[in-house]
Amino acid sequence: MDVDLRKLRYFVAVAEELHFGRAAERLHIAQPVLSRQIRALESELRAQVFLRDRRSTELTEAGRQLLEDARPLLAAADALRRRVALAARGTSAFTIGFMPGITVTGAVRELTARHPALDVGLVRTTWDDQIEVLHDGRADVSVVRLPVDPRGLTLRPLFREPRVAVLRAGHRLAGKESVTVADLAGEPLLNDPGAVPEWREVAVELRDGTALPFRGFRSVEEKLEHVAAGTGIAVVPLSTSEYYTRPDVAHVPVSDLPPNEVCLAWVAARRSRVIFEFAEIAASWFDRPTD
């Protein structure tokens, strides 16, 4: 039996809320209707996906597996709808995602020069959604900063760049020629620790195995505001620090951090000629020496 995407959307809502009432409100349907749809899904899959009693709702092992598989499947369905809608309107469009600090202007200009009728759009991404925009169809390609989950994607390396620590101007380490990860380990980190695993390893070691808490922010602008206020530090690629300059923060190279790797990413199953052409253009542009 084919899997019903509507039921999958209902399932994901319950799995994320772990509460049938809140999920029903989120979906704008009655709770009894939602419960019936989930039971029907379990019957179709021949597997119980939730353990539910009066006090709690939890995912079973089958439910956890379903959630892992359902999210990319639903994202692919959204992407399909977007692309079909554009094709139905006769619109020839191509959208490029890019992370803060990365300039794609040269590559975009070359693409539009080759294809004047192509409607080229740009989407600024964040650490949280830089590959999500590919899976759900908001972007055809995305210039991403590693690490990312590579499943279902093709990644083409573009360049590597050093990483720097961003500190408030009056910080004890501001003005140093360089610092090490150990110098920073006692500081509150404003990045997702997954982006700086080297810092996390040293910080945990210094605190006898107790993880140092961090505060995550979605945008570079938010991070810089909190850095300037003395809330914590951030580790960013060199190009990002150079793009977002301000007098109340300092940028110091981190000598023992490996460089950040930047790649062009797209959904591996896609065979668009424009995607492959832009990949060649981007590789050429980012390989050019800067003045």
JOHULIN-V169973 format. One record per backbone hydrogen bond with DSSP energy under -1.0 kcal/mol. NH is the residue of the N-H (numbers start at 1). CO is the residue of the C=O. Records with the same first field share a line. If there is no record, write none. Layout:
# JOHULIN-V169973
NH = CO / CO
This chain:
# JOHULIN-V169973
8 = 4
9 = 5
10 = 6
11 = 7
12 = 8
13 = 9
14 = 10
15 = 11
16 = 12
17 = 13
18 = 14
23 = 19
24 = 20
25 = 21
26 = 22
27 = 23
29 = 24
34 = 30
35 = 31
36 = 32
37 = 33
38 = 34
39 = 35
40 = 36
41 = 37
42 = 38
43 = 39
44 = 40
45 = 41
46 = 42
47 = 42
51 = 58
53 = 56
58 = 51
60 = 49
64 = 60
65 = 61
66 = 62
67 = 63
68 = 64
69 = 65
70 = 66
71 = 67
73 = 69
74 = 70
75 = 71
76 = 72
77 = 73
78 = 74
79 = 75
80 = 76
81 = 77
82 = 78
83 = 79
84 = 80
85 = 81
86 = 82
87 = 83
88 = 84
89 = 85
90 = 87
91 = 86
94 = 119
96 = 121
97 = 141
98 = 123
102 = 99
108 = 104
109 = 105
110 = 106
111 = 107
112 = 108
113 = 109
114 = 110
115 = 111
118 = 115
119 = 92
120 = 118
121 = 94
123 = 96
125 = 98
130 = 126
133 = 129
134 = 131
135 = 131
136 = 132
139 = 133
140 = 95
141 = 95
142 = 265
143 = 97
144 = 263
146 = 261
153 = 150
154 = 266
156 = 264
158 = 262
159 = 262
161 = 260
164 = 236
165 = 252
166 = 234
167 = 250
169 = 248
171 = 168
174 = 171
176 = 173
179 = 253
187 = 184
190 = 233
195 = 192
196 = 193
200 = 196
201 = 197
202 = 198
203 = 199
204 = 200
205 = 201
206 = 202
207 = 203
208 = 205
209 = 204
210 = 207
215 = 189
223 = 219
224 = 220
225 = 221
226 = 222
227 = 223
228 = 224
229 = 225
230 = 227
231 = 226
233 = 188
234 = 166
236 = 164
238 = 162
241 = 237
242 = 238
243 = 239
244 = 240
249 = 246
250 = 167
252 = 165
254 = 163
255 = 179
257 = 254
260 = 161
262 = 159
263 = 144
264 = 156
265 = 142
266 = 154
268 = 152
270 = 267
276 = 272
277 = 273
278 = 274
279 = 275
280 = 276
281 = 277
282 = 278
283 = 279
284 = 280
285 = 281
286 = 282
288 = 285
